[in-house]
Amino acid sequence: MQLQELVDSLNEKQIWGRRGSQTVRKYRCTSGMRKGRIVATAAQCFAAPNIKARFAMKRTRAKIGRRMMRKAQRTRRTNPASRRLKFLNK
């Protein structure tokens, strides 16, 4: 880990997140290109964007964005790991 990444990681807020059905520590970016996003490592907040993945997600959201949103809302409402996170991050 480089010194700059170490300094940047101190600024990022640690929160609880989900990896499958497990509860793990993640980071909420407070600065950088991914500000406000939840990422697995603090260094990801300052990583270069993946242009190909960005356009692929843009196309997917245009096609099935509403369906993705409904499925995510149902998961957050019913999945035990997601429900646990709501209380851990308060």
C-alpha positions in Angstrom: 0.0 0.0 0.0 1.4 3.4 -1.0 1.6 6.3 1.5 -1.0 8.3 -0.4 -3.5 5.4 -0.3 -2.8 5.0 3.5 -3.6 8.7 4.1 -6.7 8.6 1.9 -7.9 5.4 3.6 -7.9 7.3 7.0 -10.5 9.8 5.6 -12.9 7.1 4.4 -15.7 6.1 6.7 -15.9 2.5 7.6 -19.4 0.9 7.5 -20.9 -2.6 7.4 -21.7 -4.1 4.0 -22.8 -7.3 2.4 -20.8 -9.9 0.5 -23.3 -12.6 -0.4 -25.0 -13.5 2.9 -22.0 -12.4 5.0 -21.6 -9.1 6.8 -18.2 -7.5 6.1 -16.5 -4.2 6.7 -16.6 -1.8 3.7 -15.9 1.9 3.1 -18.1 4.8 2.1 -16.1 7.2 -0.1 -16.1 10.7 1.2 -14.1 12.1 -1.7 -12.8 11.1 -5.1 -14.7 10.1 -8.2 -16.8 7.6 -6.3 -18.0 10.0 -3.5 -20.9 8.5 -1.6 -20.4 5.0 -3.0 -19.8 1.9 -0.9 -16.6 0.1 -1.9 -14.6 -2.9 -0.6 -11.3 -1.1 -0.2 -10.5 2.6 0.4 -8.2 2.7 -2.6 -11.1 2.1 -4.9 -12.4 5.6 -4.2 -9.5 7.0 -6.2 -9.2 4.3 -8.8 -9.4 5.1 -12.5 -12.9 4.6 -14.0 -13.6 1.5 -16.1 -15.2 3.1 -19.2 -16.4 -0.1 -20.8 -18.2 -1.2 -17.6 -19.7 2.3 -17.2 -21.3 2.2 -20.7 -22.4 -1.4 -20.2 -24.2 -0.5 -17.0 -25.7 2.6 -18.7 -27.2 0.3 -21.4 -28.4 -2.2 -18.8 -30.1 0.4 -16.7 -31.8 1.8 -19.8 -33.2 -1.7 -20.6 -34.1 -3.1 -17.2 -33.4 -0.4 -14.6 -36.8 -0.4 -13.1 -36.8 -4.2 -12.7 -33.3 -4.0 -11.1 -34.5 -1.4 -8.6 -37.6 -3.4 -7.6 -35.5 -6.5 -7.1 -32.9 -4.6 -5.0 -35.7 -3.1 -2.8 -37.2 -6.5 -2.2 -33.8 -7.9 -1.3 -33.2 -5.1 1.2 -36.6 -5.6 2.7 -36.5 -9.4 3.1 -32.9 -10.7 3.1 -31.8 -11.3 6.8 -28.3 -10.0 6.0 -29.6 -6.8 4.6 -32.0 -6.3 7.5 -29.1 -6.8 9.9 -27.0 -4.1 8.1 -29.7 -1.5 8.6 -29.3 -1.7 12.3 -25.5 -2.1 12.3 -25.0 1.1 10.2 -27.3 3.3 12.4 
